[in-house]
Amino acid sequence: MTRLLLLGGGHAHALVLLKFKDFVSKNLHVTLVNPTPVHTYSGMVPGVIAGHYASADAQIDLSRLAKRAGAEVVLDSVQRLDTDGKQVVLASGASLQYDVASLNLGSVPAGAGENAIAVKPFEKFMARWDELLRRGTGAPRVAVVGAGAGGVELAMAMKFAFDRQAKGGSVELFTDRLVFPPAVAASIRRALDGLSIPLHLNAAIPSGFDATFRVTGAAALPLMRESGLKTDERGYVLVDESLRSVSHPDVFAAGDNASLQGMALPKSGVYAVRQGAVLAENLKRVVRGMPMLDYVPQKASLSLISCGRKYAIASRGGWSAEGSWVWWWKNWLDRRWVARFS
């Protein structure tokens, strides 16, 4: 009996579970370990904050997917990965043995301090956001740190939500630089100005904010370096073209917790989704003793940035566009993605 452990319920493992529903093997036992029974699709989180979607609209039911795939679900967090003993120690103190393990544990926000609220995990973030919306008195004053796509989307969604409330609320955005191409950066600045969101470049965050949300770059989970797996200089698991650990062939990794050897790919769900299809096939193949498939990253990815209201900015390579139609395009893509798992 081959014991396959799926550690983490991110984009890639959601796809693995979906594709395993028709894969029948009497000699395989699959276990998914994840803290929650659902996975929140990050692309729809700004829409949830802005009020365009209910929280459930952005959630993928991992427990149901696992059941359809004949997999066991363990609701727990990974504390330690012991590659020598081929076991995983969980936060509850329990341990699980594996023959093959696959890591889709994501990353943590870089530089998140004690007073800042990280956007991931989404459950804790949304709980704090709901507290701000339910405040009985006073207009909340919020700082968002980090102006990548996630940061600007979050800031605009929050301000749009505040503007829909009679009591209002303010949002200010802090970053060291805008990382977008000039045309996209100009569109984002216009959108921020339209919502009266100040953009502070290389400025210290003053006191007086009711909450500070951090949407900075990704950092590797410490347990990766401690696992004995070979990592890159940033601490991400180093994998080959088949998404297999370069040091431990019984371990696979995809999404934010992995780095493809010889390439510097963005930590983005767009790449995790493409990896998920290859990962699912290779996990089937490793069980059967078949040759692996290679993951080939896309040369350019589509970026769709929502602007609070039903308006969005699109870009790919040197092309960009904006308008309400872009938001509806993004809405169609996002809803279609989540609907695949329902």
N, C-alpha and C positions, 0 to 999 in steps of 0.2 A: 504494500500500500504506500503510494507516494503522498507525502504530506506537503501541501502547498499553502503557504501563509501569505495572504495579501495584507500588508501592513499599511493602513491609511486608506481613506475612502475618497481620494481626490478624483479629478477628471479622468485620469488614465484608468484607475481601478473601477470606476463606474462603467467604463466601456468594456473592461475585461469581464465584469459580471454579466453585462448585456450579451456579449459574444459567447460566454460559457453556457448560456441557457440551453443551447442545442448540442453541447459537447458532453457526451456520456462516456464515462470511464469507470468501471467497477474497481479499478486499482488506484483511484485518486480521491483524496479527501481535501477539500478546499475550506479554508477558514479566513474570514475577513475580520481584522481587528481595527476598530474605529471608535472614538469616544462617543459618537452619536449615531442614531439609526438613519440619519439623513445627511446628505451632502448639499451644501448651499452653493449654487452656481454663481460664482463671483461676478460674471458679466451682467447679472440682473440686480445685484445689490443696490446700485445707485437708484434704479427704478423703484425698488422697495422703499428706500428712504424718501424718495420724492413723492411717493403715494400712488404711483402708476400701477404697482403690483402689490398683491398680498404676499406675505412671507412665503406661504406655501407654493406660490407660483414659481419661486426660484429654487425650490428644493427637489432633490432627487432622492427617492425612497430606497436607500441602500439595502435595508432589511428585506424589502420585497424583491429587489433584484437578486439578492443572495439566495432567497428561498427558491426563486424560479430557476436559478443556476445550480441548485442542490448544494449550496455552500452554507457552512455554519457561520454565525455572526457572534463575535465577542465584543461587547461594548466596554472598551477599556482603552487606556493609552499605553503606548510603547515607552518603557522606561530605559531599557537597555537591550542592545542586540549583541549576543555572544556568538560570533561567527566560528570560534573554535569548538564550542559545544553545540553549535547549530540549534540554538534556542533563543527565545525572546522572553525577556522579563517584563511584566506589565506593572502598571502603577499600583494595582491591587495586591501585588506580591506574587500573583500566579505566574507560571511560566509555560511556554508552548514550544514543543520541538518542531523542527521542520526538516524536510529534505530539500525543498526549494522555497526561497522567500522572494517576494517582490515588494519593493519599497515605493510608496507613493504618499509620503508623509508631509510633503510641502516644505515650507521654509518659515522663518520668523522675520518680522520687520527689523531691518538693521537699525541699531541705535535706539531701540525703544527704551525709554526711561521709566522710572517708577511712577511719574506723574502723568505720563502719556498713555493713552488708550490705543492699543494696537487694533487694527481692523480685523485681524485674524487672531483667535477664532471668532467667527461671525456671531456666534451665540452671545458671547460676552459683550461684544461691541454693540449688537442690536439692543441688548438689555439696557446698556448705558444710554443709548440714543433714545429709547422709549422713555426713560426717566426724564430726559431733557424736554421731550415733547409734552409730558404730563405735568410739568411744573405749574403750580397754581399761581404764582406771582412772578413778575419780572420777565424781561426778555432775555433768553439765554445768549451768552457771548461765547463763541466757539472758535478755536484755532485748529487749522488743519496743517500738518507739517508734511511736506513732500508734494511736489507738483508734477509727478509723472501722470500718466493717464488715470490711474486710480485716485490720486489726490485731487486732481481738478474735477473729476466726476463727482467725487464725494462732496467736495466743497459746494459745487453748484446744486447738487441734489438736496443738501441740507438747507441751503439758503432758500431754495424754491419751496421746501416744506415749511420753513419758518414764515415765508411770505404768505402762505395759504392760511396761516393762523392769524387771528386778529391781534394777538399780543406781540407778534413779530419775533425777531431774533437776528443776530448778526454772525457772519462767518468771515474769518480772515485767513489767507493762505500764505504760508511761509515756505521758502525753498532757497537753495543756493543757486539754482539755475533752471531755466526751461529747456527740456531736452528734445523739443520737437523741431521739425523743419520750420524755416521762417514763415511760410504761408500758414501752416497749422498753428504755430505759436501766435500769429496775428489773429487768427480766428478765435483761439482760446481767450486771448486778452479781451477781445470784443465781447465775448460771452460773459466773462467775469465782470467786465464793466457794466454790462446790461443788468446784472444782478447785484451791483454795488458790492462786489467782493474785492477788497484790497489785496493786491499781490505784493508781498514783501520779499525782495531778493537780498540774501546775505544779511538778514536782520535778526537780532536776538528776539526771542519770544517774550514779551513783557508779561508781568503778572496781571491777574484780574480776569482771566478767562474762566468760565464755568467748566469747560472741558477742553482738553487738547487731544486730538486724534492724530495718530502717526501713520502715514502711508508712505514710508520711505522704501528704499531698495531692500531686496531680500538678503537674508543672512542664513547660513546653514545651521541646522539643528546640531547642537554639540554631540549628540549621541552618534552621529555619523563618524566623526574622527575617533571616538572611543570604541567603535565597533571592531576595529582591525581591518575594515575595508580600505582600499586605497582611495584617497580623495584628491581633489585638486587643491590649489593653494588656498582656496576660500573655504574648504571643508565639505564640498559636495561630493557625493559618490561618483567616482570616475567610471564611466561605462563605455563599452565598445559600440560598434554599429548595430549590434543586435540588442542593445540596452542591457547587456550583461556586465556585471562587475568585472573590471580588468584583473582583479586579484582573486576573486571568489566566484567561480563559474556557477555556483548554486544560488547566487543572489542576482536579482534583476532590479533595476531602478528606473523610474520615469518621472516626469514632471519637475517641479522646483527642486527636489532633493537630489537630482542627478545632473552631471555634466558630461556631455559627449566628448570623448577624447579627440583632441585636435580641433575643436570648434568652440566658439563662444556664443552660445545661443541665449536670447533674453529669457528671463524667468517669467514666462507668460503662459496662460492657459491655452493659447492658440497652439503652442508647440506640444503641450501635454496631451491635447486631444489627438493630434496626429500620431504621437508616440503610443497612445493607448491602443490603437488598432494593431500596430506592429507587436506591442507587448502581449496582447491577447493571443495572437497567433503563435508567438514564440514560446509562451507558457504552455500552450497545447503541444507544441513540437518538442519541447524539452521532456515532457512527460512520455512522449512516444519515441524519444531517441532520434528525432529527425533533425536535419540541418536547419540552422537559424535563418530568418529573413533579416535584411538590413533596413534600418530606419534612415530615410533620406529627408532631411529637413527642407521645408519650403524656403526658397530664396528670399521671398518678401512676404510679409503677412499684412492682412487687412486690419486697420485700426479704426474702431468706431467709438467715438467719445460722446457720451450723452451730456447734455447741457442743462440739467435740471428740468426744464419744461420739455415738451415733446419736440425736441430739436437736437440735432447731433452733427458731429463733424467726422467725416470719413477721410482716410488717407491710405495710400499704398504706394510705396516707392516715391516717385516724384509727383504723383497725382493726389489731389485733394478736392473735397466738395463738402458742402454743408446745407442744412435745411431741415424742414419737418419731414420731408420724404426720407432722409437718411435715418431719422429716428424710427420711422415705421419699418424701414429695411432692417435695422438692428433689432427691432421688436420681433419681426418675423423670424430672423435667424435665431435669436435667443429662445423664443417660444418653441421653435421647431427642434432645437437641440434638447431642451428639457423634455419635450413630448416623446422623444425617442425612448425614454426610460420608463414611461408611464404605462 
